[in-house]
């Protein structure tokens, strides 16, 4: 996934690459006895800096890094989260460990770079994420932190349909990267503004600045000037009923209502009892001692009533009085 991790590796031309990847898969299978999936790309690509393989993480792969070093006689092995890169001869191979529940969707999301990344930009405008886990709505709590992903669908065909793409066209494959670019701009939800670097998040902007295919796409739309300019609503909650109707099996509205209810309660609890309020009354209580005092106070409600229930039913002054009595 980059092809330049090991300085001693080299690029392979198409012929070398096509001869190599079945052999790599066969050799890996002998060691790990699991499924592998070749992450293919458009047909006209002439050279390759690495080989990307999805690896079904069946729970019994063992110490992959050490096995790769031993079985393939290489010291060039690097792990970054679920991606393990190693040198096979003089070529970089990237193993992308994938859980069973994400196996089906990953096999459609990963190929034909950069289609998955570009499709994800349109999903993002709905407030959604499209990736290894399918199409999900990331629920953010009152503090802005993502606490739960609501899965809308793992079925690729309906995900494509929702995002305005032809699943049948995708299944045909692509001869050139330009065909992938055309596939993206044909979505009824396409708007070039959503892809411009200045409109991406800081992290996304940093990542895509390094991706040649993404920069190629920006050059492509600059030259072709697609006319589609769909405008998304800034308030993503306006799409909630659409999510629920299009993906009825997700029970989206029911799930979001429950999450919002619980989040409202947690916000109230956080506002009525927190470290700042305690330190205003007990300025000498801070750091680890403060954390331990809060933990002990919360743990004291394990039996007759839960801590959360207690806070919801009690005003702030009484809570602080009870905390002071308990702690001091």
N, C-alpha and C positions, 0 to 999 in steps of 0.2 A: 504494500500500500504506500508506494512512494518510490521504491526501487533504488534508493541511494544510501541505505543504512550502512552497508559494508563497502568500504572503499575498494576492496579487492574483487568485488563482483563486476560483471559487465552486462551490457545489453545483448539480447538475442534477437536475431531477425526472425521473421514469421516462420520460416521453415524449421529453424532450430527449436523455436518455442513449441511448435505443434508436435515435433518429435519428442520433446522433453516432458511436457506436462502429464501425458498418460503414464510415463515411466515413474515420475515422481509420486503420483497417486498410488501406483501399484506398490512401490517401495514403502510408502507410508502406511498403507493398509496392512502390510506384513507385520509392522511393528505395533500399530495401535488398534487394529481390528474394529474400525468404526467407519461411518460413511464420510466420504469427501465429495465436495462439489466444486467443479472448476468455474471460477467467476470469469465468464467470457466477456468479450467486448465486440465492437463493430468489426466487420469482416475485413475492411481495408487497412487496418492498423498494421504497419510494416515492421515495427520493432517493439520490444518489451523490456522494461527494466526490472520486472519482478513477476512472480506468479502468485496470484491470490487464490487461496483455497478455503472454502468453508469447511469446518470440521465439526461433525456432530459430537457434542460433549455428552457422552453417555454415562458419565460418572465414574468410569473405570479406566481413565487414560493414564493415571499414575503421574509420576514426575516427568512431564513432557520435555522440559528443558534438558534434563540430564540424559533422557533417552535419546534425544536428538543428537546431543554431543557424542554419545557412545555409538549409536547405530550408524550415524552418517559421518563419523570421524571428523568433526568440526568443532572448533572453539568459538565459532561465530554464531552465537545464539543470543537473541535479545527478546525480552518479554515486556510488553506495554499493555497492561490490563488483559483483555481477552485476545490480543494479537501477539503471536509468537513468530518471530522472523528467524530464519536460519539460512546458512549458506549450503546449497546443494551443489557440490562441485564449485563452479565459479558463478552461480546464479542465485539471486535472492528469492526465497520462497516465504510467503506470509501465510501463516495458518490463523484463521479467524475462528476461534472457539465459539460455537453456537449451541444454545440450549435447544432441547427438543421442541419446546413450545414456540420457538422463533424460527425453527428450521425451514418451514414451508415459506413463510413470508420473506426470509432472508434470501432464499434462492431466487426470488423475483426482484427484490430490492437492490441487491448487489451488482448484478450484471449490467452491461451496457452503460458503463460510466460515461457521462455524469448524469444519466437519467434520474436515478434515485435522489441525488442531491437536488436537482432542479425541480423535480416533482414535490420534494419536501418544502420548497419555498412557497408553493401554492397552498399546500396544507397549512403552513404556518400562518397564512393570511386569514384562515378560518379559526386560528387559535389552536391548531392541532399539530401533532407530530406524526410524520410518516417515516418509518424506518424498519429496523429488524423486528420489532414487535407488532408490526402492522400499523393501523391508523389509530392513534390514541389522543384523548384530550387530557393534557396535564393540568390537574387541579392545583391552584395556588391558594395557600391559606391567607389569613388576614395580614401576615407579615411579608407576603410575597414569595414564600418558599413553596416549591412544588412538593406536595405531600402524597399525591396519589395520581396514577395514570388510569383514566377510565378507557378501557379498550372498546373502541367502536366496531372494529372489524379486523380479522386476520385473513379474510377472503380477498385475494388479490383482484379478482374481476370486479367486485363491487367497490373496492377502494378506487380502482382506476376510473370506474364510471362516476363515482362521486366527485373526483377531482377533475373530471372533464377530459379524460384520456381514453383512447381506444385500446382496450386490452388485446383485441385480436391483432391490431397493428403491431403492438409490442411483441407478441408471440411470434411474429414473422421474422423478427430480428432486423438488424440494421447493417447496411453495407458501409456507410461512412458516418463519421461523427456529425456531419451536417444533417444527415437523416434524423439523428437523435434530436438535434436542435429544432428541426422542423416539427418533429413529434411534440416537443414541449410547447411551442408557440401556437399549436393548433388547439390547445385547451381553451374552452370558452371562458375560463377564469384568468387567462394570461394577461398580464400587464407588465411591461418592461420595467416600470418604476420599482416593482417589488424585488427586482434582481440586481439593481444598481448597487455598487459597493457602498455608497454613502447612506443607503437605506437599510443596510444589514446591521445586526448587532455587532458589538465590538469583537466578540469571539468569532462569530461567523465571518466577519470581514477579514480577520487575521488569517483564518483557515483558507478562505477562498482566494486570497491574494497569492497564495502559493500553488493553487491548483490551475495548471495550464488549461485544462478542459473548461473550467469555469470562465477564465479570462477569454478563452476562445469563443465561448457562448456570448459573452458581452460584445465582442467584436462582431460576431455574426448578426446579432439583433441591431447593432448600430448600422450595419451595412444593408440589411434587408428591411429594416423599419417596419415591423409588423404593426398592424392597425388595431388589434384587439387591446382594449384598455379598461378591462373590468375593474370597477371600484368596490373594494370591500368596506364593510362597516367597521369602524374602530371598536365598537362595542361588540365583542365576540358573543355575548349572551344572546344577541339577536338570532344567532344560528342554532341555539339549543334545540328548538322544536324541529328544525331541519335535520339535525343529527339523530334525534329520536325517531323521526318518521322514516328516514332513509335506512337507518340501522336499528330496526325495532327489537332485535334480539339483544341489543346492548342495554336496554332499559335505561337509556341515558338520563332522561328527566328524573326518574326515580332515584338514580344514583347521585345525580348532582344536587337534588333537593336534600338528600340525607347528608351529603358532605357539607353543604352550605349551612345546614342546621347545626351540625356538630362544630363547624368552624365558628359560627356565631357564639356558641357557648364557650369555646376555648378563648375567643377574644375577650369575652366578659370576664372569664377567670383570670386571664393575663392582666387585665386592667385593674382588677380588684386586689390581686396579690402578686407582687413581683419584687425583685431585689431592690429596685430603686426606691419603692415605698418603704421597704424595711430599713434601708440605709439612711433615709431621711429621719427616721425615728431613732435608729440605733447606729450612728455613724461609725462607731468602733467595730461593728460587725461587718467584715468584708472578706473577700477572697474565698479560700477553702472553708474557712469557718462559717461564712455566710451560706455557702452551698450546702454544707453538712447540716446546718440548722434548718434550712428549707426542706431538705430531704427528710430529716427526722420528723419534722412537723407534718409533712404530707403522709409519711408512713404510719403516723399515729391514727389515721382514719381507715385502716384496712378492714375493720370489722363491722361496727354498727352502721356506718355511713361512709360513702366514698368521699375522698377529698374534693373531687369536682362538684359533687352534689352539695357538699357543705358550702363551698364558695358561692355557688349559684343561689343558695337559699339564705346567705348571710351578707350583711352590709360590710363595707370595707373597714369601718372603725372597729366593729366587733371582731372581724378576722384578725386585725392587727393586735387587738387586746388579747385574743386567745393565743396568738403566736408569742407575744411577749410573756404571758403567763407560763406557757409551755417551755419556752427556751430559757428563761431566766429565773 
